[in-house]
Amino acid sequence: MTSVRPFLSLRYFVEQHYGTGAFGRIRRELAERHGLQLDLVLNPRGWYPTEAFLRGLDIGKELFGPDDFYERFGEAAADYEIHLFSRIFLRLASPAWMVEHSNDLWSRSHDSGRWTCDRERPTHIKGTLHDFALPHEGHCRSLVGWFRRACAMTGVRDVTVEHPFCRARGLPACVFDGRWR
């Protein structure tokens, strides 16, 4: 299951970039194509099927998206999900701190998967997502954007995040490699 947060982030992103009613189009396509129903008014404390979120991402890309739709969504989701108070705190933290606490962040949105991280050096960290129930390459691409934007919020420059290994491509875990100055 996936909390309402990523759904709200997706709604925010598509409504901001593709106009009022864009999320409604995704909802309709989810129901018509996949039989996945989302509440007309999303429950602020609700949890919904992860499949609905992942298919919603794909439908959003299909309906609206440029090639970098997933990454752009991830960046917008970080902006939406990280509140003003957290942004002030992030300015005092580092990308490494954020990735090291990724299990706490992750469990607020997903009921499967766990993170491990290795600090390669002060400006390089590797995070690995294990056992996420539904590996999905588009979702991983959105995580690249999310981490890139969230790391930039800490005040570092020249953030790059790569995703060299993905379970959606048959590998045992998803690995994200972040660097910054």
C-alpha positions in Angstrom: 0.0 0.0 0.0 1.0 3.6 -0.6 -0.1 6.5 1.5 -2.0 9.4 0.1 1.2 11.6 0.0 2.5 10.4 -3.4 -1.0 10.6 -4.9 -1.4 14.2 -3.6 2.0 15.0 -5.1 1.0 13.5 -8.4 -2.2 15.5 -8.4 -0.3 18.7 -7.5 2.2 18.2 -10.3 -0.2 17.4 -13.1 -2.7 20.1 -12.1 0.1 22.7 -12.0 1.7 21.7 -15.3 -1.2 20.3 -17.3 -4.2 22.2 -16.0 -7.2 21.8 -13.8 -8.8 18.4 -14.4 -5.5 16.6 -15.3 -5.6 14.4 -12.2 -9.2 13.6 -12.9 -8.2 12.3 -16.3 -5.6 10.0 -14.6 -8.3 8.8 -12.2 -10.7 8.0 -15.1 -8.0 6.1 -17.0 -7.1 4.1 -13.9 -10.7 3.0 -13.5 -11.4 2.4 -17.2 -8.1 0.6 -18.1 -7.2 -1.1 -14.9 -10.3 -1.2 -12.7 -8.5 0.8 -10.0 -10.8 3.3 -8.2 -9.5 6.3 -6.4 -11.7 8.3 -4.1 -13.0 11.5 -5.7 -11.7 13.2 -2.6 -8.6 11.6 -1.4 -8.6 10.7 2.2 -5.8 12.7 3.9 -4.9 9.8 6.1 -5.7 7.1 3.5 -3.6 4.4 2.0 -4.2 3.2 -1.5 -3.0 0.3 -3.7 0.6 0.9 -4.8 -0.4 -0.4 -8.2 -2.8 2.5 -8.6 0.1 5.0 -7.9 2.5 3.3 -10.3 -0.1 3.0 -13.1 -1.1 6.6 -12.4 2.4 7.7 -13.0 2.5 5.8 -16.3 -0.8 7.2 -17.4 0.4 10.7 -16.5 3.5 10.2 -18.6 1.4 8.8 -21.5 -1.2 11.6 -21.3 1.0 14.6 -20.6 4.6 13.8 -20.3 7.8 14.6 -22.0 10.6 12.0 -21.8 11.6 13.3 -18.4 8.1 13.3 -16.9 9.0 10.9 -14.1 12.1 12.9 -13.0 10.2 16.2 -13.2 7.4 14.7 -11.1 9.9 13.5 -8.5 11.4 17.0 -8.2 7.9 18.5 -7.9 7.0 15.8 -5.3 10.0 16.8 -3.2 8.9 20.4 -3.3 5.3 19.5 -2.4 6.1 16.9 0.3 8.9 18.7 2.2 7.2 21.4 4.2 8.6 24.8 5.0 9.7 23.7 8.5 11.4 20.7 7.1 13.1 22.9 4.5 14.6 25.1 7.2 15.8 22.0 9.0 17.3 20.6 5.7 19.4 23.7 5.3 21.2 22.6 8.5 21.5 19.0 7.4 23.3 17.3 4.5 22.2 15.0 1.7 24.0 12.2 3.6 21.8 12.8 6.7 18.7 12.8 4.5 19.6 9.5 2.8 20.7 7.9 6.1 17.2 8.7 7.4 15.4 7.5 4.3 13.7 4.5 6.0 11.8 7.0 8.2 10.8 9.0 5.2 10.0 6.0 3.1 7.8 4.3 5.7 5.5 7.4 5.8 4.6 6.7 2.2 5.0 3.0 1.5 4.4 -0.2 3.5 7.0 -2.3 1.6 10.7 -1.8 1.0 13.6 -0.7 3.2 16.7 1.4 2.6 20.3 0.9 3.4 23.0 3.5 2.6 26.7 3.7 2.4 28.6 6.9 2.7 31.3 6.7 0.1 32.9 10.1 1.1 31.6 13.4 2.4 30.1 14.3 -0.9 29.0 10.9 -2.2 26.4 8.5 -0.9 24.9 5.3 -2.2 21.4 4.3 -1.2 19.8 0.9 -1.9 16.1 0.2 -1.9 15.5 -3.5 -1.0 12.2 -5.5 -1.3 9.8 -2.9 -2.6 6.7 -4.9 -3.5 6.3 -3.6 -7.1 9.5 -2.7 -8.8 8.8 0.0 -11.4 11.3 1.8 -13.5 9.3 5.0 -13.8 8.9 5.1 -10.1 12.7 4.7 -9.7 13.2 7.6 -12.2 10.9 9.7 -10.1 13.0 8.9 -7.0 16.1 10.2 -8.9 14.3 13.5 -9.3 13.0 13.5 -5.7 16.5 12.9 -4.3 18.1 15.4 -6.6 15.7 18.1 -5.5 15.7 17.2 -1.8 19.5 17.2 -1.7 19.6 20.6 -3.4 17.3 21.8 -0.6 20.1 21.2 1.8 22.1 23.9 0.1 24.7 21.8 -1.8 25.4 22.4 -5.4 25.8 20.3 -8.5 23.7 17.4 -7.3 23.7 14.4 -9.5 21.8 11.2 -8.8 22.2 8.1 -10.9 20.3 4.8 -10.8 22.7 2.2 -12.1 20.8 -0.9 -10.8 17.1 -1.4 -10.9 14.9 -4.4 -9.8 12.6 -3.5 -12.6 15.4 -4.6 -14.9 15.8 -7.9 -13.1 18.5 -6.9 -10.6 18.3 -7.8 -6.8 17.9 -4.2 -5.5 17.6 -0.6 -6.7 20.7 1.4 -6.2 20.9 5.2 -6.2 24.2 6.9 -6.4 24.3 10.6 -5.3 27.1 13.2 -5.5 27.3 16.9 -4.9 29.6 19.8 -4.2 
